[in-house]
Amino acid sequence: QVQFVESGGGLVQPGGSLRLSCAASGSIFSRYGMGWYRQAPGKQRELVASSGSLIITNYHDSVKGRFTISTDNAKNTVYLQMNSLKPADTAVYYCNTAPKYRADAWGQGTLVTVSS
């Protein structure tokens, strides 16, 4: 069973940067695309970035030019570099396969709070 462990979240001021990491329990990057999802309070979970050997890198319009997704297949880790953060980016961030997620693989996520 695939499991994901996210880390790197925290409190940052508007305009700041964070780098999120997600470690996968198995070697899945060669078989699946990977994505970063986020869920803000009172909102549905949304896919913000996706990439991988089988899919084209894609970003949600709200993060284009600010976020960068990357993978390290040797470490079974996917990263999300987030720059020029805005209060609207405040959410719990999760990783999972993409564009179709595995419902049984959601981790606990990592909280990103953008506030002055």
C-alpha positions as CSV (number, residue, x, y, z in Angstrom):
1,Q,0.0,0.0,0.0
2,V,1.4,3.4,-1.0
3,Q,1.7,6.0,1.7
4,F,2.8,9.6,1.6
5,V,4.3,11.8,4.3
6,E,4.3,15.5,3.8
7,S,6.5,18.1,5.6
8,G,7.9,21.6,5.3
9,G,4.8,23.7,6.1
10,G,4.7,26.6,8.5
11,L,3.9,30.2,9.0
12,V,5.3,32.6,6.5
13,Q,4.6,36.3,5.7
14,P,3.1,37.3,2.4
15,G,5.7,37.3,-0.3
16,G,7.8,34.7,1.4
17,S,8.8,31.2,0.3
18,L,8.5,27.6,1.5
19,R,9.6,24.3,0.2
20,L,7.3,21.3,0.8
21,S,8.5,17.7,0.7
22,C,6.6,14.5,0.3
23,A,8.1,11.1,0.8
24,A,6.4,8.1,-0.8
25,S,6.6,4.6,0.8
26,G,7.4,2.9,-2.5
27,S,8.9,3.4,-5.9
28,I,5.8,4.7,-7.6
29,F,7.1,7.6,-9.6
30,S,7.9,5.5,-12.6
31,R,4.3,4.3,-12.7
32,Y,2.3,7.3,-11.7
33,G,2.2,11.1,-12.1
34,M,2.5,12.9,-8.8
35,G,0.6,16.0,-7.6
36,W,0.3,18.5,-4.8
37,Y,-3.2,19.2,-3.6
38,R,-4.4,21.7,-1.0
39,Q,-7.5,22.2,1.0
40,A,-8.3,25.6,2.5
41,P,-10.8,25.9,5.4
42,G,-14.4,25.5,4.1
43,K,-13.2,24.6,0.6
44,Q,-12.8,21.5,-1.5
45,R,-9.4,19.9,-2.0
46,E,-7.9,21.1,-5.3
47,L,-4.9,20.0,-7.4
48,V,-2.3,22.8,-7.6
49,A,0.6,21.1,-9.3
50,S,1.3,17.8,-11.0
51,S,4.2,16.3,-12.8
52,G,5.9,12.9,-13.5
53,S,7.3,10.6,-16.1
54,L,3.8,9.8,-17.5
55,I,2.2,13.2,-17.4
56,I,2.8,16.8,-18.5
57,T,3.7,19.3,-15.8
58,N,0.7,21.4,-15.0
59,Y,-0.2,24.1,-12.5
60,H,-3.4,25.6,-11.2
61,D,-3.9,29.0,-12.7
62,S,-3.7,30.6,-9.2
63,V,-0.1,29.3,-8.7
64,K,1.4,29.5,-12.1
65,G,4.8,31.4,-12.1
66,R,5.0,31.1,-8.3
67,F,5.1,27.3,-7.5
68,T,7.4,24.7,-9.0
69,I,6.9,21.0,-8.6
70,S,9.9,18.6,-8.9
71,T,10.6,14.9,-8.2
72,D,13.6,13.0,-7.0
73,N,13.0,9.4,-8.2
74,A,16.0,8.0,-6.3
75,K,14.6,9.4,-3.0
76,N,10.9,8.7,-3.9
77,T,10.3,12.3,-3.0
78,V,8.3,15.1,-4.6
79,Y,8.8,18.7,-3.8
80,L,6.8,21.9,-4.1
81,Q,8.8,25.1,-4.1
82,M,6.4,28.0,-3.3
83,N,7.4,31.6,-3.8
84,S,5.6,34.9,-3.6
85,L,3.2,33.3,-1.2
86,K,-0.2,35.0,-0.7
87,P,-2.8,34.7,2.1
88,A,-5.0,32.8,-0.4
89,D,-2.4,30.0,-0.4
90,T,-3.1,29.2,3.2
91,A,-4.2,25.6,3.3
92,V,-3.3,22.1,4.3
93,Y,-1.1,20.7,1.5
94,Y,-1.1,17.0,0.5
95,C,0.6,14.9,-2.1
96,N,-0.9,12.0,-4.0
97,T,-0.8,10.5,-7.4
98,A,-2.1,12.7,-10.2
99,P,-4.1,13.5,-12.1
100,K,-6.2,10.7,-10.4
101,Y,-5.5,10.4,-6.7
102,R,-5.5,7.2,-4.7
103,A,-8.3,7.6,-2.1
104,D,-6.5,5.2,0.3
105,A,-3.2,7.0,0.3
106,W,-3.9,10.5,1.7
107,G,-1.4,11.5,4.4
108,Q,-1.8,13.9,7.2
109,G,-0.7,16.9,5.1
110,T,1.3,19.9,6.1
111,L,-0.2,23.2,7.0
112,V,0.9,26.3,5.3
113,T,-0.2,29.6,6.8
114,V,0.5,32.9,5.0
115,S,-0.1,35.8,7.3
116,S,1.5,39.0,8.5
